[in-house]
Amino acid sequence: MDVKPLESASDGSPYFLLTATDLSAELWIEQQSKSGKAFYVGIMDKHYIVRKFHVNFVPAVEPADVTVLNHSMFDFISAAEHDIIRAQLAQCAIDKVQQDLFMHTLRFDELSELAMRTTIYPIYNGFGEFEQFAFSIWEMQETSSSEQSSTKLKIWMAKRDLSASQLSQSTGISLQTISKLRNGKISKPQRLTAELIASELRVDVQEIWPELVRR
């Protein structure tokens, strides 16, 4: 709330101009940013136009370089899912509770479509009328069946919040080797290397390198 003093009345009584701003949405996305690894957070109005968009940290796989602000969220979502997402958003506003939505993006340039998990939180004004949605994007990965092992490795490292240097230190594998695996310069590592990395990431080897058949 902002308070601005005005000229006093003729009797000397002070006057003030009070301007109140609802920060409910901003506080929610701030909490989301602090409580977990949300890639993106933002706010969209009742017409699904994105009015605020913030990058907490860049995921291993991200959409093409497109402008998000002042665009409808449906400009980026697969047309096949528009009806069901609209229905879920409408129900979320009615129920007045946050809800997780799963959706797929459009295909941009050379990038495959992405699967996303997004938490939506409805915001209301002082009269109980629906005003806007706050949102956070928690997961993002390629849905292409031909997804490269290098991309899968980046995704799992992002999920475990591990940098290349941290993974190198914890596994004993050289940073150069891990960098080559992440960049696709090594497509099929030695099995021991793959097992050490998978163990540190807490996934099965075949989750990243399906061509390495279990012995």
HELIX and SHEET records of a PDB file:
HELIX    1   1 SER A   24  SER A   35  1                                  12    
HELIX    2   2 MET A   73  ASP A   75  5                                   3    
HELIX    3   3 ALA A   79  GLU A   81  5                                   3    
HELIX    4   4 HIS A   82  ASP A   95  1                                  14    
HELIX    5   5 SER A  149  LYS A  159  1                                  11    
HELIX    6   6 ALA A  164  THR A  171  1                                   8    
HELIX    7   7 LEU A  175  ARG A  182  1                                   8    
HELIX    8   8 ARG A  191  LEU A  201  1                                  11    
HELIX    9   9 VAL A  205  ILE A  208  1                                   4    
SHEET    1   A 2 ASP A   2  LEU A   6  0                                        
SHEET    2   A 2 TYR A  15  THR A  19 -1                                        
SHEET    1   B 5 VAL A  50  VAL A  55  0                                        
SHEET    2   B 5 TYR A  40  ASP A  45 -1                                        
SHEET    3   B 5 PHE A 130  GLU A 142 -1                                        
SHEET    4   B 5 LEU A 114  TYR A 124 -1                                        
SHEET    5   B 5 GLN A  99  HIS A 104 -1                                        
END                                                                             
